[in-house]
């Protein structure tokens, strides 16, 4: 039973990170129907930013919990700036182009950012400091649940609740929903669609940065390639839950994380990805719109 719970909490942690990244995918797709394949690299850049900031603050003698807070803030700001820039450089000029053009641009931007970070940092794995302090009450959980896993899960829940309330009640959130429903009509009623799209990229990039710093601190290492793997898994989670649905992205991330955890624990770590993508194939066969997605009815 203890091993089962250990796998459960591990899968919950992994799924929470997938969910944070998948939210960025599903928000962008909901607004402009584009798969931002460079989103995983934004997650990676956020993690590297956290590593650099944490290293500087450690040398200056800052206490542990403040290092985590400052590293998260800096990573969010820097990743948001990258997300905004990527949208302006790689996607906005192609807004009226055939749908294949921005897709190719997204893949090209992903490769560019990977190699940019590799050249500016290193191709080797780098150690990442453990920024989350060990809570005294966590000793009662033994090896089942660590402090960093608890922080990741709680942070993901708070972020998702906050994002849901933001989308539902704020003026910008309502503008985002209007743009997602009908972009041309949103423009006709005076919504600045370009600003809404930029804000979507900024918010999605910020969420990915939070996930990048937290999971890198939990695992203890980082390299330039982590964004590609996490991005593919998070995209899978977004499709699994229903691309364009925020609750679907959350659910898809958790289902995918738990599937991988139990497959690794009870079968073999070699088949981790096989089980994940087999689950995706089954969902697409029996429910093409995803678990919480809605089939679109096209009027002819």
C-alpha positions in Angstrom: 0.0 0.0 0.0 2.8 2.4 0.8 4.4 1.7 -2.6 1.0 2.4 -4.3 0.7 5.7 -2.5 4.3 6.6 -3.3 3.6 6.0 -7.0 0.3 8.0 -6.7 2.0 11.1 -5.2 4.8 10.8 -7.8 2.3 10.6 -10.6 0.3 13.5 -9.1 3.5 15.6 -9.1 4.4 14.7 -12.6 0.9 15.3 -13.8 0.8 18.7 -12.1 3.8 19.8 -14.1 2.2 18.5 -17.3 -0.9 20.4 -16.4 0.9 23.7 -15.9 2.5 23.4 -19.3 -0.6 22.1 -21.0 -2.6 25.2 -19.8 -0.3 27.3 -22.1 -0.9 25.0 -25.1 -4.7 24.9 -24.6 -5.0 28.7 -24.0 -3.1 29.5 -27.2 -5.0 27.0 -29.2 -8.3 28.3 -27.8 -7.5 31.8 -28.9 -5.8 31.4 -32.3 -6.0 27.6 -33.0 -2.3 27.3 -33.1 -0.1 24.6 -31.5 2.8 26.6 -30.0 5.5 23.9 -30.2 8.0 26.4 -28.8 6.1 26.4 -25.5 8.3 23.6 -24.1 11.4 25.6 -24.7 9.8 28.5 -22.7 9.4 26.1 -19.8 13.1 25.2 -20.2 14.2 28.8 -20.3 12.2 29.5 -17.2 14.0 26.7 -15.4 17.4 27.9 -16.5 16.5 31.4 -15.3 15.6 30.0 -11.9 18.9 28.2 -11.8 21.0 31.3 -12.6 19.1 33.5 -10.1 19.2 30.8 -7.4 23.0 30.5 -7.9 23.5 34.3 -7.6 21.3 34.6 -4.5 23.0 31.6 -2.8 26.4 33.3 -3.3 25.0 36.5 -1.7 23.8 34.5 1.3 20.0 34.8 0.9 17.9 32.4 3.0 16.4 29.4 1.3 12.7 30.3 1.1 13.4 33.7 -0.3 15.7 32.2 -3.0 12.7 30.1 -4.2 10.3 33.1 -4.2 12.8 35.4 -6.0 13.8 32.7 -8.5 10.1 32.1 -9.3 9.4 35.8 -9.9 12.5 36.3 -12.1 11.7 33.1 -14.1 8.1 34.2 -14.6 9.1 37.6 -15.8 11.9 36.4 -18.1 9.7 33.5 -19.6 6.8 36.0 -20.1 9.2 38.3 -22.1 10.2 35.3 -24.2 6.6 34.2 -24.8 5.7 37.8 -25.8 8.7 38.0 -28.2 8.1 34.6 -29.8 4.5 35.6 -30.5 5.5 38.9 -32.1 8.4 37.4 -34.1 7.3 34.0 -35.1 3.4 34.0 -35.2 2.0 37.5 -35.6 3.5 38.1 -39.1 1.9 34.8 -40.2 -1.6 35.4 -38.7 -3.3 35.5 -42.1 -1.1 32.8 -43.7 -2.1 29.2 -44.4 -2.3 27.2 -41.2 0.8 25.1 -42.1 3.1 28.2 -42.1 2.7 29.1 -38.4 3.1 25.4 -37.5 6.4 25.3 -39.3 7.4 28.5 -37.7 6.6 27.1 -34.3 8.8 24.0 -34.9 11.6 26.3 -36.2 11.4 28.5 -33.1 11.5 25.4 -30.9 14.8 24.2 -32.5 16.2 27.7 -32.4 15.6 28.2 -28.7 17.0 24.7 -27.9 20.3 25.5 -29.7 20.4 29.0 -28.3 20.3 27.8 -24.7 22.7 24.9 -25.5 25.3 27.4 -26.9 24.8 30.0 -24.1 24.8 27.4 -21.3 26.0 23.8 -21.9 24.8 20.5 -23.4 25.5 18.7 -20.2 23.2 18.2 -17.3 23.6 20.8 -14.6 22.8 20.3 -10.9 19.8 22.3 -9.7 19.7 23.3 -6.0 16.8 22.1 -3.9 14.9 25.3 -3.2 11.9 24.0 -1.4 12.6 23.7 2.4 11.8 20.5 4.2 8.7 20.8 6.3 8.8 19.2 9.7 5.3 17.6 9.4 6.3 15.8 6.2 8.3 13.2 8.2 5.0 11.5 8.9 4.6 10.7 5.2 8.0 9.0 5.1 9.1 8.3 1.5 5.6 8.6 0.1 5.5 12.3 -0.2 8.3 14.9 -0.1 8.1 18.6 0.6 8.8 19.6 -3.0 6.1 17.3 -4.3 3.6 18.8 -1.9 4.6 22.3 -3.0 4.2 21.4 -6.7 0.7 19.9 -6.2 -0.5 22.8 -4.1 1.0 25.4 -6.4 -0.7 23.8 -9.4 -4.1 23.8 -7.7 -3.8 27.4 -6.7 -2.6 28.5 -10.1 -5.4 26.6 -11.8 -8.1 28.0 -9.5 -6.7 31.5 -9.9 -6.5 31.2 -13.7 -10.1 29.9 -13.8 -11.3 32.9 -11.7 -9.3 35.3 -13.8 -10.7 34.0 -17.1 -14.3 34.0 -15.7 -14.4 37.4 -13.9 -11.8 39.8 -15.1 -12.2 42.1 -18.1 -9.2 40.6 -19.9 -10.5 37.1 -19.2 -13.9 38.0 -20.7 -12.0 39.4 -23.7 -10.1 36.2 -24.1 -13.3 34.1 -24.0 -14.9 36.4 -26.6 -11.8 36.2 -28.9 -11.7 32.4 -28.5 -15.4 32.2 -29.5 -15.3 34.5 -32.5 -12.2 36.6 -33.2 -13.8 38.8 -36.0 -16.9 39.6 -33.9 -14.6 40.4 -30.9 -12.8 42.9 -33.1 -16.1 44.5 -34.2 -17.2 45.1 -30.7 -13.9 46.9 -29.9 -11.7 44.2 -28.3 -8.0 44.6 -29.0 -7.4 41.1 -30.3 -3.6 41.6 -30.7 -3.3 42.6 -27.1 -5.5 39.6 -26.0 -3.3 37.2 -28.0 -0.1 38.6 -26.5 -1.5 38.4 -23.0 -2.4 34.7 -23.7 1.2 34.0 -24.6 2.5 35.9 -21.6 0.2 34.0 -19.1 0.9 30.6 -20.6 4.7 31.3 -20.6 4.5 32.4 -17.0 2.7 29.2 -15.9 5.3 27.1 -17.8 8.1 28.9 -16.0 6.6 28.1 -12.6 6.5 24.5 -13.5 10.1 24.6 -14.8 11.6 26.0 -11.6 9.6 23.7 -9.3 10.2 20.4 -11.1 13.9 21.2 -11.7 14.3 21.9 -8.0 12.5 18.6 -7.2 14.6 16.5 -9.7 17.9 18.2 -9.0 19.2 18.6 -12.5 18.5 20.4 -15.8 19.7 20.6 -19.4 18.7 22.3 -22.6 16.7 19.4 -23.9 14.1 19.1 -21.0 11.7 21.4 -22.8 11.3 19.2 -25.8 10.3 16.1 -23.7 8.1 18.0 -21.3 6.5 19.9 -24.2 5.5 16.8 -26.1 4.1 15.2 -22.9 2.2 18.4 -22.0 0.8 18.6 -25.6 -0.3 15.0 -25.2 -2.0 15.9 -21.9 -3.8 18.9 -23.6 -5.1 16.7 -26.4 -6.0 14.0 -23.9 -8.1 16.3 -21.8 -9.6 18.2 -24.7 -7.5 20.9 -26.5 -8.9 24.3 -25.8 -10.4 23.3 -22.4 -8.7 24.6 -19.2 -10.2 21.9 -17.0 -9.4 19.4 -19.7 -5.7 20.4 -19.6 -5.7 19.9 -15.9 -7.4 16.5 -16.0 -5.3 15.3 -19.0 -2.1 16.2 -17.2 -3.1 14.3 -14.0 -4.3 11.3 -16.0 -1.1 11.2 -18.0 1.1 11.6 -15.0 -0.6 8.9 -13.0 -0.5 6.5 -16.0 3.2 7.0 -16.4 3.8 6.6 -12.7 2.0 3.3 -12.3 3.3 2.0 -15.6 6.9 2.7 -14.5 6.3 1.2 -11.0 4.4 -2.0 -11.9 5.6 -2.7 -15.5 8.9 -1.1 -16.5 10.3 2.3 -16.9 11.2 1.4 -20.5 7.4 1.4 -21.4 6.6 4.7 -19.7 6.1 6.6 -22.9 4.4 3.6 -24.6 1.6 3.5 -22.1 1.2 7.3 -22.2 0.8 7.4 -26.0 -1.4 4.3 -26.1 -3.7 6.0 -23.7 -3.8 9.0 -26.0 -4.6 6.8 -29.1 -7.4 5.1 -27.2 -8.9 8.4 -26.2 -8.7 9.8 -29.8 -10.3 6.7 -31.2 -13.3 6.6 -28.8 -13.5 10.3 -28.0 -11.7 12.4 -30.6 -12.4 15.7 -28.8 -10.7 14.5 -25.7 -12.1 13.7 -22.2 -13.6 17.1 -21.6 -13.5 18.5 -25.1 -16.6 19.4 -27.1 -17.2 18.3 -30.7 -17.4 21.3 -33.0 -20.4 21.5 -35.3 -19.5 23.2 -38.6 -22.4 24.8 -40.4 -22.2 24.4 -44.2 
